[in-house]
Amino acid sequence: MLGLRQTGLGCLFLIAIALASCRHQKTASLSQNTLKQAKSPITVTLSGWQSSPDENQLLNRVLRGFEAKYPNIKIKYEVINSEYMDVIKTRLIGDVAPDVFYLDALEAPLLMKYSVLEPLDAYITPEFKLADFEPLMLNAFKHKGKLYGLPKDVSTLALIYNKKAFAAAGIAQPPKTWDDLVSDSKKLTVDRNHDGKIDQYGFGIAPELARQVFVIKAFNGNLVGQNGYASFAEANSLKGLQFVIDQYRRDRTAVQPTDVGATSGSDMIGQGKVAMTLEGTWAIPYLKETFPTIDMATAEVPTMNDKKGTMAFTVAYVMNRKAKHKEAAWKLIAYLTGAEGMKAWAKQGLALPTRRSVLAGLGYDNNPLYAPFVRGTEYATIWQAGENLPTMRMNFNNQFISALLGEQPLPQAMKKAQETANREIYLAN
């Protein structure tokens, strides 16, 4: 039902956008003098999501700083935590979308292709210092030579491990290769009471496509083929995935959150259910606040097949092409992604700033907990693969979990996922 609902909404979105394209072209652009002529404050609407109340409070403080700098602009901020992109797409169809909103790199290709976003190139001046952004993150929001979003932050994946658990197992350093990780996981899997019940597993996994793409690429596999269709069932793509399945089913040294009553990899390691896991920067402030006694450390993701790999998750601020006050909306985006606003936002450590100058100024590249995440940006794969990735993700996740649980062999599961995804993509096009 979920797949049908999402596919249906996607088709409705495409049809509505196609019908509205002429109206977009006829919409008059906002005069650059609007702000100067305004007799009362202009309201700009902003929508996004939050991972915690602290994140919401932090953004509101940043927004108050913007309003103090621009007293003739007021920001109306709305948090949308449930079905965020479905809500945004529905509002875009109904012409009631916010002026500015968060856009994940995963979802960006579809919205950029169908011209519902305002190109930002004409607003950017040399003083904005666009070259200060990490190119990998910036390129995620470019389409046909135009820039449609400015990345507000980024997180890669890194290995987070419990130093006390490593010491108890006699392991002096974190694993550098995937073979090391498998070997260490066996030492770290502990039945303390010798009653057949595992108290601590070596490794915590997240059985979702977003965490497996670099594993697929480790053996020269591809998520998407040259024709734009899914190719994760090909032989090379399966090699890395089989490592994950084997550790979970054969070795019994890895678990997923639902196996141990946890909600995430961060929660698993915080509760002591696993000794190590792959997580993003967001895990660090969460673990410090929720599990303050844990003695954690981080390291780069172990190499697989002698290749470095990790994922990069980035989100941009984008402008609705039908924003009522485009000049004001741009000022908001420029402030939030400028050096001042980005520094205020990134100092909490939920994610890394995408401006090199801000990253260096906050010292994340020299912080032992954050440095592995920073180094990962040099070779990370962006969580983005064209407009059909959401469809591929849904089908992959459903079948990969089935293989993980032993309900069907991995090749069969991936073939089924690939065929279903490609059929849905074909029908949508």
C-alpha positions in Angstrom: 0.0 0.0 0.0 2.8 2.4 0.8 4.4 1.8 -2.6 1.1 2.4 -4.4 0.4 5.6 -2.4 3.8 7.1 -3.1 3.8 6.2 -6.7 0.3 7.6 -7.1 1.3 10.9 -5.5 4.4 11.0 -7.7 2.4 10.7 -10.8 -0.1 13.3 -9.6 2.8 15.6 -8.9 4.2 15.2 -12.3 0.9 15.8 -14.1 0.1 18.8 -12.0 3.5 20.4 -12.5 3.3 19.8 -16.3 -0.1 21.5 -16.4 1.2 24.4 -14.4 4.4 25.0 -16.4 2.9 27.8 -18.5 1.7 29.6 -15.4 5.3 29.4 -14.0 6.7 31.1 -17.1 4.1 33.8 -16.9 4.6 34.6 -13.3 6.2 38.0 -12.9 9.5 38.1 -11.0 9.7 40.2 -7.8 11.2 43.7 -8.2 14.5 44.1 -6.4 13.0 47.3 -4.9 10.1 45.5 -3.1 11.8 45.4 0.2 12.7 49.0 0.1 9.1 50.0 -0.9 7.4 47.8 1.7 5.6 49.8 4.4 5.1 46.9 6.7 7.2 43.7 7.5 7.2 41.1 4.8 6.5 37.5 5.9 8.6 34.7 4.4 7.4 31.1 5.1 10.0 28.4 5.9 9.4 24.7 6.3 11.7 21.9 7.5 11.9 19.0 9.9 13.6 18.5 13.2 15.4 15.5 14.9 15.0 16.9 18.4 13.6 19.9 20.3 17.1 21.2 20.7 17.5 21.4 16.9 14.2 23.3 16.7 15.4 25.8 19.4 18.7 26.2 17.7 17.2 27.1 14.3 14.7 29.5 16.0 17.7 31.3 17.6 19.3 31.6 14.2 16.1 32.9 12.7 15.8 35.5 15.4 19.3 36.6 14.4 18.1 37.0 10.8 15.1 39.1 11.9 17.3 41.3 14.0 19.5 42.0 10.9 16.5 42.4 8.6 13.7 44.0 10.8 11.4 44.4 7.8 11.3 40.6 7.2 9.5 38.2 9.5 9.9 34.4 9.3 7.1 32.0 9.8 8.7 28.6 10.4 6.8 25.4 10.3 8.1 22.0 11.4 6.9 19.0 9.3 8.1 15.8 10.7 5.6 13.3 9.3 5.7 12.4 5.5 7.7 15.6 4.9 8.1 15.3 1.1 4.6 14.1 0.5 3.4 17.3 2.3 5.7 19.5 0.3 4.7 18.0 -3.1 1.0 18.2 -2.2 1.4 21.9 -1.3 3.4 22.6 -4.5 0.5 21.1 -6.5 -1.9 23.3 -4.7 0.2 26.5 -4.9 0.5 26.7 -1.1 4.0 25.6 -0.6 6.4 27.6 1.6 8.6 30.2 0.1 11.8 28.4 1.4 12.1 24.8 2.5 14.5 22.0 3.2 15.3 19.7 0.3 17.2 16.5 0.8 19.7 15.6 -2.0 17.7 12.4 -2.5 14.6 14.3 -3.6 16.3 17.1 -5.4 16.5 15.7 -9.0 12.7 15.4 -9.4 11.9 18.9 -8.2 14.8 20.4 -10.2 13.7 18.6 -13.4 10.1 19.9 -13.2 10.9 23.6 -12.6 9.2 24.1 -9.3 12.3 25.6 -7.7 13.7 29.1 -8.3 17.2 29.1 -9.9 19.5 30.9 -7.5 22.3 31.9 -9.9 21.0 35.4 -10.6 20.8 36.2 -6.9 24.4 35.2 -6.0 27.0 37.9 -5.9 30.8 37.6 -5.6 30.5 38.7 -1.9 28.6 35.5 -1.2 31.7 33.4 -1.9 30.1 30.4 -3.6 33.5 28.9 -4.0 33.7 28.4 -0.2 31.2 25.5 -0.5 32.3 21.9 -0.8 31.8 21.2 -4.6 30.5 17.7 -4.0 27.6 19.0 -1.9 26.9 22.0 -4.1 26.8 19.9 -7.3 24.0 17.8 -5.7 21.6 20.8 -6.3 22.6 21.6 -9.8 20.6 20.7 -12.9 21.5 21.6 -16.5 24.0 24.2 -15.4 21.7 26.0 -12.9 21.9 26.0 -9.1 18.7 25.4 -7.3 19.8 25.0 -3.7 22.5 25.8 -1.2 23.5 23.0 1.1 23.0 23.9 4.7 25.0 21.0 6.2 26.3 17.5 5.5 27.1 14.3 7.4 29.0 11.3 6.3 29.0 7.9 8.0 31.8 6.9 10.3 32.4 4.0 12.7 31.3 4.8 16.2 32.6 2.4 18.8 32.6 1.8 22.6 36.1 2.1 23.9 35.4 0.1 27.1 34.0 -2.8 25.1 37.1 -2.8 22.9 39.4 -2.8 25.9 37.5 -5.6 27.5 37.9 -7.7 24.3 41.6 -6.9 24.1 41.2 -4.9 20.9 43.7 -2.0 20.7 42.4 -0.1 17.7 39.3 0.2 15.5 39.1 -2.0 12.4 40.7 -0.6 9.3 39.3 -3.2 6.8 36.0 -5.0 6.6 37.7 -8.3 7.4 39.0 -6.7 10.6 35.5 -5.6 11.4 34.1 -9.1 10.9 36.9 -10.6 13.1 36.5 -7.9 15.8 32.7 -8.4 15.8 33.2 -12.0 16.9 35.4 -10.9 19.8 32.9 -8.2 20.8 29.9 -10.5 20.8 29.4 -11.5 24.4 27.2 -13.8 26.3 28.1 -12.7 29.8 25.8 -15.0 31.7 26.6 -18.1 29.5 22.8 -18.7 29.1 22.7 -18.6 25.3 21.5 -15.0 25.3 23.8 -12.4 23.7 24.2 -9.3 25.9 26.4 -7.4 23.4 26.7 -7.9 19.7 29.8 -6.8 17.8 28.2 -4.6 15.1 24.9 -2.8 14.6 23.6 -2.5 11.1 20.9 -0.4 9.4 19.3 -2.6 6.7 18.4 0.3 4.3 19.6 1.3 0.9 21.1 4.6 2.2 23.6 2.7 4.3 24.4 0.1 1.7 25.3 2.1 -1.5 29.0 2.3 -0.6 29.0 -1.5 0.0 27.5 -2.0 -3.4 30.2 0.2 -5.0 33.0 -1.6 -3.2 33.0 -4.4 -5.8 32.3 -2.1 -8.8 28.6 -2.6 -8.5 26.1 0.1 -9.4 22.9 1.2 -7.9 21.6 2.6 -11.2 22.5 1.5 -14.7 23.2 3.7 -17.7 19.6 3.6 -18.7 18.5 5.1 -15.4 16.9 1.9 -14.1 17.9 0.0 -11.0 20.9 -2.4 -11.3 21.5 -3.4 -7.7 20.7 -7.1 -8.5 23.7 -7.5 -10.8 26.5 -9.9 -9.7 29.0 -7.2 -8.7 26.4 -5.3 -6.7 25.6 -8.4 -4.7 29.1 -9.1 -3.5 29.3 -6.4 -0.9 25.7 -6.9 0.2 26.5 -10.6 0.9 29.0 -9.6 3.5 26.3 -7.8 5.5 23.9 -10.8 5.2 26.6 -13.3 6.2 27.6 -11.4 9.3 24.0 -11.2 10.4 22.9 -14.7 9.6 26.0 -16.9 9.6 28.2 -15.3 12.2 25.4 -14.0 14.4 27.6 -11.1 15.4 25.5 -8.3 13.9 22.0 -7.0 14.7 19.6 -4.5 13.5 17.8 -2.1 15.9 14.5 -3.9 16.0 16.3 -7.1 17.2 17.3 -5.5 20.5 14.5 -3.1 21.2 16.4 0.0 19.9 15.4 2.7 17.5 18.6 3.4 15.7 22.3 2.6 15.5 22.9 5.4 18.0 20.4 3.9 20.4 21.9 0.4 20.1 25.4 1.6 21.0 24.1 3.9 23.7 22.3 1.0 25.4 25.3 -1.2 25.1 23.6 -3.6 22.8 26.4 -3.3 20.2 30.0 -2.4 20.5 30.2 -0.5 17.2 28.0 0.8 14.4 28.0 3.1 11.4 26.3 6.4 12.1 26.4 10.1 11.1 27.5 13.2 13.0 24.0 13.5 14.4 24.8 10.6 16.7 27.5 12.5 18.7 25.3 15.1 20.4 22.6 12.5 20.8 24.9 10.1 22.6 26.5 12.8 24.7 23.1 14.0 25.9 21.2 10.7 26.2 24.0 8.3 27.3 26.6 10.6 28.9 28.5 7.8 30.5 29.4 6.0 27.3 33.1 6.2 26.4 32.9 6.5 22.6 35.3 7.1 19.8 35.1 7.3 16.0 37.0 6.1 13.0 36.6 6.1 9.3 34.5 3.4 7.8 36.6 0.3 7.3 37.7 -0.3 3.7 35.9 -3.0 1.8 37.7 -4.7 -1.1 40.6 -2.3 -0.5 38.4 0.7 -1.3 37.4 3.5 1.0 33.7 4.3 1.1 31.1 6.1 3.0 27.9 8.0 2.3 27.2 11.8 2.4 23.8 13.1 3.4 23.2 16.7 2.6 20.2 19.0 2.7 19.7 22.4 1.0 17.6 25.4 1.4 15.6 26.0 -1.8 13.2 28.6 -3.0 9.7 27.9 -4.2 9.5 29.2 -7.8 6.1 30.7 -6.8 7.4 32.4 -3.7 5.6 35.7 -3.1 8.6 37.6 -1.9 11.6 36.3 -3.8 14.1 39.0 -2.7 13.2 38.4 0.9 13.3 34.7 0.5 16.8 34.9 -1.0 18.0 37.1 1.9 16.9 34.3 4.2 18.7 31.6 2.2 21.8 33.8 1.9 21.9 34.4 5.7 21.3 30.8 6.7 24.0 29.5 4.3 26.3 32.5 4.7 29.3 32.3 7.1 27.4 33.9 10.0 24.2 31.8 9.9 26.0 28.6 9.1 28.4 29.0 12.0 25.5 29.6 14.4 23.7 26.5 13.0 26.6 24.1 12.8 28.2 24.8 16.2 25.9 22.2 17.9 27.6 19.4 16.0 24.5 17.8 14.5 26.1 18.0 11.1 29.1 19.5 9.4 29.1 22.9 7.8 29.4 22.9 4.0 31.5 26.0 3.8 35.2 25.2 4.2 35.8 28.4 6.1 33.2 27.6 8.7 34.4 24.0 9.0 37.9 25.2 9.7 36.7 28.0 12.1 34.8 25.5 14.2 37.7 23.1 14.3 35.8 20.0 13.3 38.7 18.7 11.1 40.9 18.6 14.3 38.3 17.3 16.7 38.9 13.6 17.3 35.2 12.7 17.3 34.4 14.6 14.1 37.7 14.3 12.1 36.8 10.9 10.6 33.5 12.3 9.3 35.4 15.2 7.7 37.9 13.0 6.0 35.0 10.9 4.7 33.8 13.9 2.6 36.8 13.4 0.3 35.6 10.1 -1.0 31.9 9.8 0.0 29.1 8.9 -2.3 26.3 11.5 -2.2 22.9 10.0 -1.3 21.4 10.8 -4.7 20.9 8.9 -7.9 18.4 10.6 -10.1 14.7 11.1 -9.8 13.9 7.4 -9.5 15.9 6.7 -6.4 13.0 7.0 -3.9 11.2 4.2 -5.8 14.4 2.1 -5.8 14.9 2.7 -2.1 11.4 1.5 -1.1 11.7 -1.7 -3.1 15.3 -2.4 -2.0 14.5 -1.9 1.7 11.5 -4.3 1.6 13.4 -7.1 -0.1 16.8 -6.7 1.6 15.2 -7.1 5.1 13.5 -10.2 3.8 16.9 -11.6 2.8 18.4 -10.5 6.0 15.8 -12.5 7.9 16.4 -15.6 5.8 13.1 -15.6 4.1 14.7 -15.8 0.7 18.3 -15.8 -0.8 19.9 -12.4 -1.4 20.0 -12.8 -5.2 16.3 -13.7 -5.4 15.4 -10.8 -3.1 17.4 -8.3 -5.1 16.1 -9.6 -8.4 12.5 -9.2 -7.1 13.3 -5.7 -5.8 14.9 -4.6 -9.0 12.2 -5.9 -11.3 9.4 -4.3 -9.2 11.3 -1.0 -9.0 12.0 -0.9 -12.7 8.4 -1.8 -13.5 7.1 1.1 -11.4 9.7 3.5 -13.0 8.6 2.4 -16.5 4.9 3.0 -15.7 5.7 6.4 -14.1 7.6 7.5 -17.2 
